[in-house]
């Protein structure tokens, strides 16, 4: 029995509302997603893959480094100087970061349609302005950073090595 097509957007909208009202610790602890965080991320990945607003929410699909399965992850795309980037709000330990590195940067980004992309890691010395642009857009990522979007760029330079950033290059 198929679920009505209307039910999916309603569930996703409820998840988004819950996401913004509940405390961040229910979703992440010690820079790792909780069980509830994983469930929410799966729902958000389906939502953003449909191409629904906002346009900067994207679903990254990357092959797992050990299982070989494709894992979807919802991310906020940062735009800076005409380029598009993905930032790991959880730092070096995020599974998608390790999977992208193991896959040689090969991935798929979905927001309405599938696009094969190559993700190129940005050196730590160039990350500060991108991190600042990311925090202006990613409200959910702010609790994971020790700086705020209003802080000077020098503060972002201090933490830049802790947060991987990848440039999105269309294949």
C-alpha positions, 0 to 999 in steps of 0.5 A: 500500500502506497502512502499518499504523496501529500503525507511526505511533505507534511511529515518533513515540515513537522520534522523541520519545525521540531528541528528548530524548536528542540535543543541541539543536544537531542540531535548531536552529542560529542560531535556525533549524531544521536539516533534521533539526529540520524532519523531527522537527517534521513528525513531532511535528506529526502526533503532536500533531494526533492528540490524543495526550498530552501535552495541551499539545503542539498543532499550529498550522496557518497559511497561508504568507505567500508560498506560500499553503500551510498549514504545520503546526508543533508548539508547546507551549501555555502556560497562565497566569491561565486563558488559553492562549498560544503562545510562539515559542522561536526569537524573532521570526524563526520562520516561524510567527510571520511567517505568523501576523502576515501571516494577521492572526492567523487559524489552526487549532490541532489536538490531536485535533480542528481548532479555528479560532482567532485569535491575538492578539499580547501586548504585550512588557510583559505577556509575562514571566509567560507566558514563565515559565509556558512555560519551566516546561512546555517543556523543549525550549525552555529552551536557547533562553532565557537564563533558567530557570524558577526565575529572578525575573520581572525577568529575564523582563521583560528578555528579553520583547521578544525572544520573541513571545507570542500569546493563543489566542482561540477563533473 
